[in-house]
Amino acid sequence: MSEPMTKHEPNLLDAKTLEAVMMNNDLADLTPEQRLNYYNAVCESLGLNPYTQPFQYLRLQGKLTLYARRDCTDQLRKKHNVSIQIVARERLDDVYIVTARATMPDGRTDESIGVVSLAGLRGNELCNAFMRAETKAKRRVTLSIVGLGWLDESEIETVSDAQRVTVNMETGVIENAPEREQQASPVNGSEHRSGDSKKEPHKAEQWHAVNARLHARFNHEVIHNAAVRLCKVDSVQQCTVAQLEAIERYLHQQAQRASRAQADARTADEAAKAA
């Protein structure tokens, strides 16, 4: 694991760097050195250890920003003596909701929820979803009670235009563009060709069209779970057009089956009442 710049001094975050961040709210506009200085200054202001990389970079709504990792919320809870209590767990149809309450030493409290979709899940996947909801709730309430508005890493998969960006923590240089990785697909049995969207721009447009169509009909969590199960990827962003289309067909078939099952159940109920 690479480490942040070791020669860190608080005064390295000069007025120009601060002005650039405040004006544009886009860390991509900074030079690599400014970006590194900003990262270290943020960690210092919050009392976090930059060597544990409590933040990583994210492209959101076209701008480069930071998101909080587990190391961030763990350190914040310890530093501010935040205690967390799960006050509610609720299942509404295919949605599981966990409510976490955070309490500060001065008695101040805050609450946040963690929500996940359980549609189509069973066994270990269902168990993991339950735990993920609790993790979301705990991390979100931690950031909220200490006054930070950053996304937590557990929330990223539910934000459709969020893309992780790799920044070298020694130099501050952006090492990768936020493009979808290409991986082997068990859906169509062929290998993805890395960089297809670069070579054929129309494929990128087609990808966004299919993705928009999916999200217009299905919950993001449902789409994510289908991508993980069918395509063996970590996120929807890593799917190719062919994989997205396969996911769309699969979810459409699942919806049709559910609709038929509901219709059959209604018919059976009506028959029972008429008997």
N, C-alpha and C positions, 0 to 999 in steps of 0.2 A: 504494500500500500504506500503510495506516495504521500509525502507530508507537506504541510504548508510551509511557506517561506520561514526560515529560522530567524533571520535578522528582522525582527518586528519591533517597531517603536510606535507608540501611540500617535505621534505627530506626523506620521507618514500619510495619514488621510488628510490631504490638504484641501483648501477651499474649493479648488477646481474640481476635484474628485467628488466632493460632497454636492456641489452645485449640479454636476452632470447627473448624479443619481436622483436628486430631488426634482430636477426639471423634467427628465425623460422617464424615470423609473425603469430604465433599461440598462442592465449591467453589460450588455453587449457593446454599448457606446463607450465604455471605459477602455483604456489601454490595459494590457495584461498586468502591468505593475499596479495600476490603480485598482483593478479588479481584486488582486491579491491583497492589497492594503485594505480595501473596503471589507473583505471577508474577515481579515484578522481584527479589524476595528469593531465589527459587529460582534464577534466572539468576545472581545475584551469588554465591550460595553455591557454584555449580558453575563459576564463571568463564566463563559464556557471555554473549554479547552479546545483550541483549533486543531490540535494534532489528532483528535478523535473524529474530525470531520463531522461536526454536528449538523452541518448544512450541506446540501448538494444543489446543483443548478438545474433549472427547469425553464423550458420555453413555454410561456403561457400567454395567449392572445398576442403572439408575435413578439413578445418581450422576454428578455432573459432575466430571471429572478431567482431567489433562493427558496428552497423548501426545507422543512425540518425533518431530520432523521430521528430514529429512536434515541441515539446518543444525546440529541438536543433535549428532548422531553425528559429523559432520565436525569440528566444533569440539572435541569431547571427544577424538577421536583425536589431533588436533594438540596439544592442551593436555597430554595425558598421554603423548605419544610412543608411542601404541599402534600396533604393526605388525600387519597382518592377512595371513594366508596361507590360501589354499584348500587343504585337505589331502585332500579326497575329493569326488568327484562320482559319483553312483550313480542309476541308473534302475531302479525296481522296478515292473514293469507300467506303469501310467499315472501313476506318481508319480516325480518327480525330486527328489533330495535332494542338497544341497550342504552340506558341513561346513567351517566357517571356524574357524581358530585365531587367537586374539589373544595377543600377547606384550607384557608391560610391560618397561620398562628394567631393573627389578630381577629379571627372569627369570620372573616369575609368568605363568602361561598359563591360558587358558580356551577352551572350545570351544562352539559353538552350531551348530544346523543351520537351513537354510532349505528349506522343502518347498513344492512347488506340484504341482497336478494337470495332467497333459498330455492328459487324455481329450478326444478330438475336436479337438485342435489340430494345425495344420500351417502351413507357410510362416512368415510374419512373426509370427503369434500364437505359434507354437512357439518361435521365436527369443526373443521377448519373455518367455516363461515361463521359459526357461533363465536369462536375465539377472535376472529377478525373484527366482528362487531364490537366486542368488549375492548379490544386494542384501540380501535378508532375512537371510541367514546373517551377512554382514558387520555389519549394523546391530545385530542381536540380540546378537552376541558383544561388540560395543563397549559396549552398555549393561550387559551382564552383568559384564564385567571391571572396570568402574568402579563397580559396586555399585548400579546404578539398576534399579528394577523396572517402569518405565513401558513401555507398549506402543510399538512403533515404527509409523510410519504404513504401512509395508509389510505389517503384520500385521492391520490393521483390517478388511479385507474378509473375513478368515476368521473373524471374531468376529460371530456372527449378531445380537447385540443391541447392537452398537456403532454409535453414530450421531454424526457430527461436529456440533459446535455452534459457531456463529459468535459470538465475543465481541469487542466493540469494544476494540481495544488502546490507545485513548486514554482511554476512560472506564471500561472494565471492565464495561459493560452487556451482558447477553446479548441479542443482536439477533434470534435466531431460535430457535424451538422445534425439537427434533429430530424433525421430521416428514418423511416421504418427499416429495421433490419430484415434481411431475407434469410429464411431458414428452410430446412427440409420439411415437406408437407406430407403428413400421412393421409390427408384428404384426397389429393390427386396423385399421390405416389411419385411425384417428381421433385427435383431439387429447385429451389428458388435461385434465380440469378441475381447476385448482389449488384445493386445499382441499376436495376431495370427502369426505375422511375427517372433516372438521369438520362438514360439512353433513349427512352420513349416517353416524352412528357405527357402524351395522351393517357398513359397508364395511371399517372398520378391523378389526373382529373377523374378517371374512371373509378379509382380507389375511393376518392372523396365522395363521389356520387353514390356508390354502393354503401359506404359507411354512413352517409347521411340518411339513406333509405332505411338502413337497419335501425338507426337511433330514433327515427321518426315513429317506428312501430314497437320497438322492444326497449326495455330497460337496459341501461349500460351494463349493469351487473350481470344480467342474463346473457348479454352478448359476450362479455368477458369470460364468463364460466364456459360458454360454448367454445370459445376460441382456445382456452386452456385444454379442454377435454378433447376436442376434435383435431386441433392443429399442433398440440404440444408446444405452445408458445407461452411467453410470460404475460403478454398483453395483446390487445387488438391491434396496436400500432405495428406489430411485427408480422401481421398477416398480409398476404398478397391479395390481389383482386380475386383470383380463383378461390382462395380460401374464404374470403368474405362472402362470395356468392354461395359457397357450400354451406357456410354458417346460416345464411339467409334461408336457403332451402330447408335446412334442418329445423330451424326455429319455426318456419312456416308450417312444416309438417307436425311439429309438436303442438302448435296452436290449434291446428285442425283437429288433431286427436283429442285435445282437451275440450274443444267445442262440441265434438260428437259425443264425448263422454257426458258432458253436462246435459246435452239434448236427450240422451238415453235415460239419464237420471230423472229428468223432468217427466219424460214419458212414463217411466215406471211409477213415479209418484202419482201422476194423474190416473193411471190404471188402478193403482191401489186404492185411491180415494173413490173411484167409480165402482169398485167391486163391492 
